[in-house]
Amino acid sequence: MARRRLPLATVASMGLAALACQSAADFFRSPETAAPEATAAVTAEATTAPGPTGEVTPTPRRLELAPTPTPFLVGPDDPRAQLDLAHPDRNDAFDNPEAWFDYDTAGRAAYLVQDGHLIGTDYEPEEIYTWWSYTDTASGNLYAEISATNGDCIGRDSVGLAIRVDRASAAGGYSLEVSCDGAWRFRLHQIGGDQVELVDWTPSEAIVQGAGATNRLGIWAYQARFVLFINSVEVGRFWDTAYHHSYGTFAAYVRASQTFDLTATFDDFASWNINFIP
């Protein structure tokens, strides 16, 4: 995909395997969002706290561990069990600068592929638009993962992975977003419309929090059914009864809520196609 500059009007619009078995149809029992489930995988900074006699005792400092990669073998009830997780249909280590859209628009955002990473900057904090970079591969029924590393973030500054983005307008789709303070949300991006919170901010112990933390974001999508993973831990499910977007490309983004010139980096994108069951 040749490098090109995105006209501001188009950039603004960017606000925006096979499960060949009956389990694909039976996987969801009702069009509701399941309660998040997670296991702890976070670290704590060194702090001080008063001891039993009133003296200040330092809490232990802990090494921050890398996010747990998705295992090649998962349990039979996991929706990814039918996928060959060791062999993605696409594996992108961000060593090809032409494969992701690059631009630098003052007051909005900038993205480029450099040194084996996709590097993003959101210049100004706001909630109206989501500025992202998208790639040249599309899919409908799929599972996709990406590793996202926070910059100097706080609070609800966040990073995200989007799927089924419209290839013509570079807008629309669904996204899993993870905040600096350890919450996630699942959003619908409408083409020419608002961004809708399908699942609003939900805390999860699966998220590694803070500046410089890396999390592995995963979205399993079969038709209107979605299962959301962070660091290989299932955190939620959703059934979009309106089925807004069925096919499209992928995007990654950093979104500033409080921090000006907020940066983030992305690495090791992978996706698996899921065959349609007529």
N, C-alpha and C positions, 0 to 999 in steps of 0.2 A: 504494500500500500504506500504510495508515494507521500512524502511529507507535503502538507499543505496548511495554509492558514485558514482558520474557521471564521467566516464572517460573524460579526457580533450578534446579528439576529439569530443565526443558527446556533451559536454558542449559548445564547439565552434559552433556546428551546431545549437544551440539554439538561434543564432543571428537572430541570428536570435536565450389561447393558442390558443387558436387556432385562427388563422386568417382564419377561414373556411368561407370565403366570398369573393366576387369578388374584394373587395378592395385590397386584397393582390396583385392581378395582375395589378390593375389600379393605385396603390399608387404612382408610379413614372411615370412621363410624358415623360422624356427624360433622356439619360445616362449622366447627368451632375451633378456637385456638386452644391447644393443650397447655397445661401449666408447664413452665420450664422445669427441666431436670438437668442437674449438673453435678460435677464432682470438682473438688477444690484443686486448683492448679495455679495458685497465685503466690506471690512473695510479699513480705513486709519490709518496709524501710526500718532502719534503726531508730527507735524512739526511746523515751524515758518514761517511767511510770513509778508512782510512790509504792514502796514496799510495805510489808505488814507493820513495820515500826516507824513508818513515815519517811524513811530515807528513799532517795531516788535511785532506782535500779534500772540499768539499761536493758531493754528487751533485746533478744538476739538478732544479729544481722543475718540475713539469708541470701543465698545466691539465687538470682532470678534465672529460672530455667527456660530453655527454648520451648515453644509450644509443642505439644505431643502431636506427631504426624498421624494421619489417618492410617490405621493398621491395614495390612493387605487382606486380612481375614477379619470379618466382623460377625456378630451373632446372627442367627437365622431370622430374628425379628427386626433386624436393621434393614431399612429400605435399600441400602447399598449392597446387600448380600449377593444380589444377582450380577453385580458389576465386577469386572476384572480390575480391581483397584491397583494392582501392580503395573497395569498397562493402560494409561489414559488414552483416549482417542486424540487428545491434543495435550501437549506438555510444553509450556512456554517459560523459559528461564530468563526472558527479557534481554536476550542478546541480539535481537534484530530491531533496530530503531524504527524500521518502516512498518512494523506490525501493529503499532498502537498510535493513535492520533496524538500529535504534538502541537501545542500552541502556547502562546503567552499573551494574554489579554489583560491590560492594566485594569486594576480595580476588580477583576474577576478571578482568574485562575491561570495556572501554567502547568503543563505536563510535558515530560520528555523521558525517553528511555536512555539511560546512561549507566555504564559500569555494572551491567547486569541487573538493573532495577528499573522499575517505573517510578519516577519521582514526581510527586504532585505538590502544588502549593495553592492554597485558597487564601486570597489576599485580604478579604474583608469578612468579618463574621456576619451572617444573616441566614434566615431560614427559608427565604422565598425560592431560591434556586439551588440546584445541585450541579456543580460544574465537574465534569468527569472526562476521562480519556477512554475511548472504546477501541476494540480490536476488530479484525476483519473476518472473524469466524463466527458463524451463527448456528443456533440449535434451538429445538423446541422442548422436547422431553430430555432431561439431562440431569447430571450432577456435576457441579463445578466447585473448585476450591481455589483460594488464593491466600498467600501470607501477607499480612499488612502490619507495618511497623509504625507506631506513633512517632510524631515529632515532639516538640516541646508543648504538649497539650495540657489542658486542664478541663475539668467538668465534662460537659457534653460535646466538646470538640470530638470529632469522630472520623472513622474510616469506613468504607463500604465496598461491597461487591454487588453489581447489578447484572441481571440476566434478561433476555428477551427484549433488549433495547432495539427500537425500530432502526433499521439500517439506513433508510432514506433521510430521516430527520435527526438521527442520533439522540432521540428522546424516547420517553416511555419506558416500560419494563417494571421489574420488581427488584428490590434491593434489600440485602441484609446489612445493617449498619451497627457498629460497635463503638461505644463511647470511651473516652479516656478514664471515666470514673466507674466503669464496670457494668454498663447496661447495654442492651441491644434492642433494636426495633426492626420491624419488617414493613416496608413501604411499597405502595403502588405509585408509580410515576406515570401520570397521564400526559399524552401528547397534546400540547396546547392547553393543559389544565393544571390543576393543583396537584400537589403531592399528598397522598392519603395515607394516614397511619393505619395499616391493617392490624399490626400489633404495636402498641405504644411502648415507650421505654420500659424495659423489664430488667431488673438486676439479675446477674448470674455469676456464680462463683467460678464458672468455667473460663471467664474472661481474665486475662492478665492485664492489670490496670497500670496506668501511669505513663509518663513520658518515656519514650524509647521501648515500650513493651511491644512484643510481636504476638499477634493472634492469627490463627488459621481459620478463615471464614469459609463455610460450605453451604451450598443451597442444592437440595434435591427437589426436582420439579417434574411431576408427571401430570400433564394437562393442567387442571386447576388446583392440584394438590401439592403442597409444599412442606418439606421437612427441613429445619434449619439447624446447622451444626456450628459450634465454635470449639476449636481445638479437639475435634472429633467427638465432642459431647453433644448429644441432641438437646437443644434448648427450647424448641417449640415447633408447632405444626400449624398450618393454616389451610383452609379451603376457600378459595375465591369463587363463590357461587356465580359471580358475573363473568368470570373467565376473561379478563380484559386483554391479556397479551398471550399469544400462543407460540410465537416464534420470534427470534431476533438474535442480536449479537451480545457481547459481554462488555462491561465497563467496570472501572475501578475509580474510586474517588476519595478525596479528603475533604471534610466539611468543617469549617470553622464556626464555632458557636460563640467563643469569647476571644480567641487568639488571632490577632492580625498576622498575616504572612505565615499561616500555619502550614507546615510541611508534613509529608508522610511518604513512605516508600513501600513498594509492592514487589513481590518476588514469587516464583514457583507457581504460576497459574497452571491449572490442569482441569480438563473437562472430559466427561464420559457421556456418550449418547445412550439414550434409553429407547429401545424400539417401541413403536406404537402398537398397541393391541387393538385390532378392529372390534 
